[in-house]
Amino acid sequence: MDLLPSPDQVEIVSSIAEVLRERIPLDQMRTYVPGDDAGQSWTQLAELGVFGLAIDESLGGIGLGIAEEVLVFRELGRALTPGPVLGTVLGAHLAAAASDAELVERITSGAVRIALAEPFQDPEATVGSTVSGTYRVLDAPGADLVLVVSPTGAALVEASTLDVQAISSMDPTVGVGTVRATDVPAIVTAATDALWWRGAALVSAQLTGAAEATRDASAAYTKIREQYGKPIGMFQAVKHRCADMALRAESAYFQTVYGALAWDGGDPSGTYHLAAARVVASAASRSNAADNIQNHGAMGFSDETDAHLFARRSLVLETTLGSERWHLESIGRTTTVDW
């Protein structure tokens, strides 16, 4: 299995990364308010095909696959891209699975924004033709629809039918809320775990991108920050910390790509590998964010750098579409794994 991107995939990713750098620079995340489209970035992401990257061409998508989605979401994680991108991409897949070409077109064009909801401390939550239970909702401000997804099914519902109560978010650029739903009718539904696991792959990719970004930030800073007349990167304690960051980021990348390709290829052990990717990527993002703050010294604990932004986003992502414990329990229930 080839885990390295092809020249075509590199070109796709590079064009999207360029838009993210130009339209949504990291310093803009300090003032971003959930629901704001950060200028024309949402329209440009739609024009680049981000929302329909792996949707069949017959339905108006680009016709690529999960490999390209993972690579793009890796860049989204590296740039800390805000907004309901994950919910919108997964919602497009649900609409495509239902062969609703009109809805797919509205989603992939950027005309419809989709928040993401998952069960929140409610084992009795049900997702089917109607939705009931308590859910955590991400990026609800400004959303037209809400994708409710669980390990057993998914459904799209009108955002106006849900009374989402905003709660304090560790990352102020991500709108977080909870909602109690009772027999809310679904527009489109599917009794499958496909969206849950595709979403797990894309969250892992975002976490991987964040781990790589903090690795790169630390490497750059330790080359120019001097103590005792030397760059701090020459000191063993800092050098070894940066090496550990690089190892974590590489492990997260390859496990995420392998898990996504194995799952998409129908490997019976695909969900095992995706769960492993979530665990590895969560640990990489969280630990690298902490080490990046440490490497920046006193500045790392202040608002003068972007280090804290990655720590905040990591804490939100690692509890999205299953916590680390949920994925570890999924791994623990596995009895046979193919490699």
C-alpha positions as CSV (number, residue, x, y, z in Angstrom):
1,M,0.0,0.0,0.0
2,D,1.5,3.3,-1.1
3,L,1.0,5.9,1.7
4,L,2.7,8.8,0.0
5,P,0.7,11.3,-2.0
6,S,0.9,11.3,-5.8
7,P,2.0,14.5,-7.8
8,D,-1.7,15.1,-8.6
9,Q,-2.6,14.9,-5.0
10,V,0.2,17.2,-4.0
11,E,-1.1,19.8,-6.5
12,I,-4.6,19.6,-5.2
13,V,-3.4,20.0,-1.6
14,S,-1.0,22.8,-2.4
15,S,-3.8,24.9,-4.1
16,I,-6.1,24.5,-1.1
17,A,-3.2,25.3,1.3
18,E,-2.5,28.5,-0.5
19,V,-6.1,29.7,-0.2
20,L,-6.1,28.9,3.5
21,R,-2.8,30.8,4.0
22,E,-4.1,33.8,2.1
23,R,-7.8,33.9,3.3
24,I,-7.6,32.5,6.8
25,P,-4.2,33.3,8.3
26,L,-3.6,32.0,11.8
27,D,-3.6,35.4,13.4
28,Q,-7.2,35.8,12.2
29,M,-8.2,33.0,14.5
30,R,-7.7,35.3,17.4
31,T,-10.8,37.3,16.5
32,Y,-12.9,34.8,14.5
33,V,-16.5,34.5,15.7
34,P,-18.4,31.2,15.0
35,G,-20.8,31.8,12.2
36,D,-18.6,34.3,10.3
37,D,-17.4,32.9,7.0
38,A,-14.0,34.6,7.3
39,G,-14.4,36.7,4.2
40,Q,-14.8,34.8,1.0
41,S,-13.0,31.7,2.3
42,W,-16.2,29.6,2.4
43,T,-17.0,30.4,-1.2
44,Q,-13.5,29.7,-2.3
45,L,-13.4,26.3,-0.5
46,A,-16.6,25.5,-2.4
47,E,-15.1,26.6,-5.7
48,L,-12.0,24.4,-5.0
49,G,-14.4,21.5,-4.6
50,V,-13.6,20.8,-1.0
51,F,-17.2,19.9,-0.1
52,G,-17.6,17.5,-2.9
53,L,-14.1,16.1,-3.3
54,A,-15.1,12.5,-2.9
55,I,-18.6,12.8,-4.3
56,D,-19.3,11.0,-7.6
57,E,-19.1,13.2,-10.7
58,S,-22.6,12.1,-11.7
59,L,-23.9,14.0,-8.7
60,G,-21.8,17.0,-9.3
61,G,-18.8,16.1,-7.2
62,I,-15.1,16.0,-8.1
63,G,-15.0,12.2,-8.1
64,L,-11.9,11.6,-6.1
65,G,-11.6,9.5,-3.0
66,I,-11.0,9.4,0.8
67,A,-7.2,9.7,0.2
68,E,-7.7,13.2,-1.2
69,E,-10.2,14.1,1.6
70,V,-7.7,13.0,4.2
71,L,-4.9,15.1,2.6
72,V,-7.1,18.1,2.4
73,F,-8.4,17.8,6.0
74,R,-4.8,17.5,7.1
75,E,-4.2,21.0,5.6
76,L,-7.4,22.2,7.3
77,G,-6.0,21.0,10.6
78,R,-2.7,22.6,9.9
79,A,-4.4,26.0,9.3
80,L,-7.0,25.6,12.1
81,T,-9.6,26.3,9.5
82,P,-12.9,27.4,11.2
83,G,-16.5,26.7,10.2
84,P,-18.7,23.7,9.6
85,V,-16.5,22.1,7.0
86,L,-16.5,18.6,8.5
87,G,-20.3,18.5,8.9
88,T,-20.8,19.9,5.4
89,V,-18.5,17.3,3.8
90,L,-20.1,14.4,5.7
91,G,-23.6,15.8,4.9
92,A,-22.8,15.8,1.2
93,H,-21.9,12.1,1.5
94,L,-25.2,11.4,3.1
95,A,-27.1,13.3,0.5
96,A,-25.1,11.4,-2.2
97,A,-25.9,8.0,-0.6
98,A,-29.6,8.9,-0.9
99,S,-29.1,10.0,-4.5
100,D,-30.5,13.4,-3.8
101,A,-28.7,15.3,-6.5
102,E,-30.4,18.6,-5.8
103,L,-29.3,18.6,-2.1
104,V,-25.8,17.5,-3.1
105,E,-25.5,20.4,-5.4
106,R,-26.6,22.9,-2.8
107,I,-24.2,21.5,-0.3
108,T,-21.1,21.2,-2.6
109,S,-21.7,24.7,-4.0
110,G,-21.5,26.1,-0.5
111,A,-25.1,27.3,-0.4
112,V,-25.9,25.1,2.5
113,R,-23.8,24.8,5.7
114,I,-24.1,21.8,7.9
115,A,-23.4,21.6,11.6
116,L,-22.3,18.4,13.2
117,A,-24.1,16.7,16.1
118,E,-23.3,13.5,18.0
119,P,-24.8,11.8,21.1
120,F,-23.8,13.5,24.3
121,Q,-23.8,11.4,27.5
122,D,-27.0,9.7,26.2
123,P,-26.8,6.0,25.4
124,E,-30.5,6.1,24.5
125,A,-30.1,8.6,21.7
126,T,-31.6,7.3,18.4
127,V,-30.9,8.4,14.9
128,G,-33.3,7.3,12.2
129,S,-36.3,8.7,10.4
130,T,-36.6,10.8,13.5
131,V,-34.0,12.0,15.9
132,S,-34.3,11.8,19.7
133,G,-31.9,12.2,22.5
134,T,-29.2,14.6,23.8
135,Y,-26.5,15.7,21.4
136,R,-23.5,17.9,21.3
137,V,-23.5,20.2,18.3
138,L,-20.5,21.8,16.7
139,D,-20.6,24.9,14.5
140,A,-24.3,25.5,14.9
141,P,-24.2,29.3,14.4
142,G,-25.1,30.1,10.8
143,A,-25.8,26.5,9.9
144,D,-28.8,25.6,7.6
145,L,-28.9,21.9,8.4
146,V,-27.5,19.7,11.2
147,L,-26.0,16.3,10.5
148,V,-26.7,14.0,13.4
149,V,-24.3,11.1,13.3
150,S,-23.8,8.1,15.6
151,P,-21.9,4.7,15.3
152,T,-25.2,3.2,14.0
153,G,-26.7,5.8,11.7
154,A,-26.9,9.4,10.4
155,A,-29.6,11.9,9.6
156,L,-29.9,15.4,8.3
157,V,-32.4,17.7,10.0
158,E,-33.3,21.3,9.6
159,A,-31.3,23.5,11.9
160,S,-34.5,25.5,12.7
161,T,-36.1,22.5,14.3
162,L,-33.4,22.3,17.0
163,D,-33.1,24.6,19.9
164,V,-29.3,24.5,20.4
165,Q,-28.1,25.9,23.7
166,A,-24.6,27.3,23.4
167,I,-22.1,26.3,26.0
168,S,-18.6,27.5,26.7
169,S,-16.0,26.1,24.3
170,M,-12.4,25.5,25.0
171,D,-11.8,26.8,21.5
172,P,-13.7,30.1,21.0
173,T,-13.5,29.7,17.2
174,V,-15.6,26.6,17.4
175,G,-19.3,27.1,18.4
176,V,-20.3,24.3,20.8
177,G,-23.8,23.7,22.1
178,T,-26.1,21.0,23.3
179,V,-29.6,20.1,22.3
180,R,-32.4,17.8,23.5
181,A,-34.3,16.4,20.5
182,T,-37.6,14.6,20.6
183,D,-38.8,12.9,17.4
184,V,-37.3,15.5,15.2
185,P,-38.0,14.5,11.5
186,A,-35.1,13.8,9.3
187,I,-34.7,15.0,5.7
188,V,-32.3,12.3,4.7
189,T,-31.2,9.3,6.8
190,A,-29.0,6.2,6.6
191,A,-28.8,3.2,8.9
192,T,-25.0,2.8,8.6
193,D,-21.8,3.5,10.4
194,A,-20.1,4.7,7.2
195,L,-20.3,8.4,8.0
196,W,-19.1,7.9,11.6
197,W,-15.9,6.2,10.4
198,R,-15.3,8.5,7.5
199,G,-15.7,11.4,9.9
200,A,-13.2,9.7,12.3
201,A,-10.7,9.5,9.5
202,L,-11.1,13.2,8.7
203,V,-10.9,14.3,12.3
204,S,-7.7,12.2,12.6
205,A,-6.4,14.0,9.5
206,Q,-7.1,17.4,11.2
207,L,-5.4,16.3,14.3
208,T,-2.4,15.2,12.2
209,G,-2.2,18.5,10.5
210,A,-2.2,20.3,13.8
211,A,0.5,18.1,15.1
212,E,2.6,18.8,12.0
213,A,2.0,22.6,12.3
214,T,3.2,22.7,15.9
215,R,6.2,20.6,15.0
216,D,7.2,23.0,12.3
217,A,6.5,26.0,14.5
218,S,8.8,24.7,17.2
219,A,11.5,23.7,14.7
220,A,11.5,27.2,13.3
221,Y,11.4,29.0,16.6
222,T,14.2,27.0,18.2
223,K,16.5,27.9,15.3
224,I,16.2,31.7,16.0
225,R,15.7,31.9,19.7
226,E,19.0,32.2,21.5
227,Q,20.2,31.5,25.0
228,Y,23.8,31.7,26.2
229,G,24.8,32.8,22.7
230,K,23.4,29.7,21.0
231,P,20.1,28.8,19.3
232,I,18.0,26.9,21.9
233,G,17.6,24.1,19.3
234,M,21.2,23.1,20.0
235,F,20.5,22.2,23.6
236,Q,19.8,18.5,24.1
237,A,16.5,18.9,26.0
238,V,14.9,21.1,23.3
239,K,16.4,19.0,20.5
240,H,15.0,15.8,21.8
241,R,11.6,17.4,22.4
242,C,11.5,18.5,18.8
243,A,12.5,15.0,17.7
244,D,9.7,13.5,19.7
245,M,7.3,15.9,18.1
246,A,8.4,14.9,14.6
247,L,8.0,11.2,15.5
248,R,4.5,11.7,16.8
249,A,3.4,13.7,13.7
250,E,4.8,11.1,11.3
251,S,3.2,8.3,13.2
252,A,-0.2,10.1,13.1
253,Y,0.1,10.8,9.4
254,F,0.9,7.2,8.3
255,Q,-1.6,5.6,10.7
256,T,-4.3,7.9,9.5
257,V,-3.6,7.3,5.8
258,Y,-3.3,3.6,6.3
259,G,-6.5,3.4,8.3
260,A,-8.5,5.5,5.8
261,L,-7.3,3.5,2.8
262,A,-7.9,0.1,4.6
263,W,-11.4,1.1,5.6
264,D,-12.3,2.6,2.2
265,G,-10.9,-0.6,0.5
266,G,-13.3,-2.8,2.4
267,D,-10.7,-4.3,4.8
268,P,-12.6,-6.1,7.6
269,S,-10.1,-4.5,10.0
270,G,-10.6,-1.0,8.6
271,T,-12.5,0.3,11.6
272,Y,-9.8,-1.0,13.9
273,H,-7.1,0.9,12.0
274,L,-9.2,4.0,12.0
275,A,-9.8,3.8,15.7
276,A,-6.0,3.4,16.2
277,A,-5.5,6.4,14.0
278,R,-7.8,8.5,16.2
279,V,-5.9,7.5,19.3
280,V,-2.4,8.1,17.7
281,A,-3.4,11.4,16.1
282,S,-5.2,12.7,19.3
283,A,-2.1,12.0,21.4
284,A,0.2,13.6,18.7
285,S,-1.8,16.7,18.5
286,R,-2.3,17.1,22.2
287,S,1.4,16.4,23.1
288,N,2.8,18.4,20.3
289,A,0.7,21.4,21.2
290,A,1.9,21.2,24.8
291,D,5.6,20.8,23.7
292,N,5.3,23.7,21.3
293,I,4.1,25.9,24.2
294,Q,7.1,24.7,26.3
295,N,9.6,25.3,23.4
296,H,8.4,28.9,23.1
297,G,9.1,29.4,26.8
298,A,7.4,32.3,28.5
299,M,6.0,33.5,25.2
300,G,4.3,30.1,24.7
301,F,2.1,30.8,27.7
302,S,1.0,34.2,26.3
303,D,-1.2,35.5,23.6
304,E,1.8,36.7,21.6
305,T,2.2,33.4,19.7
306,D,-0.3,31.0,18.0
307,A,0.8,28.1,20.3
308,H,-2.3,28.3,22.5
309,L,-4.6,28.1,19.4
310,F,-3.5,24.6,18.6
311,A,-3.8,23.4,22.2
312,R,-7.4,24.7,22.2
313,R,-8.4,23.2,18.9
314,S,-6.8,19.8,19.9
315,L,-9.0,19.6,22.9
316,V,-12.2,20.1,20.8
317,L,-11.2,17.7,18.0
318,E,-10.1,14.8,20.2
319,T,-13.7,14.6,21.6
320,T,-15.4,14.8,18.2
321,L,-16.9,11.7,16.7
322,G,-15.9,9.6,19.7
323,S,-13.6,10.3,22.5
324,E,-10.1,8.7,22.8
325,R,-11.6,6.3,25.4
326,W,-14.4,5.4,23.0
327,H,-11.9,4.5,20.3
328,L,-9.7,2.6,22.7
329,E,-12.7,0.5,23.8
330,S,-13.5,-0.1,20.1
331,I,-10.0,-1.4,19.7
332,G,-10.3,-3.5,22.8
333,R,-13.5,-5.2,21.4
334,T,-11.6,-6.3,18.2
335,T,-10.8,-10.0,18.1
336,T,-9.1,-10.4,14.7
337,V,-7.0,-7.9,12.8
338,D,-5.5,-8.2,9.3
339,W,-2.3,-6.3,8.4
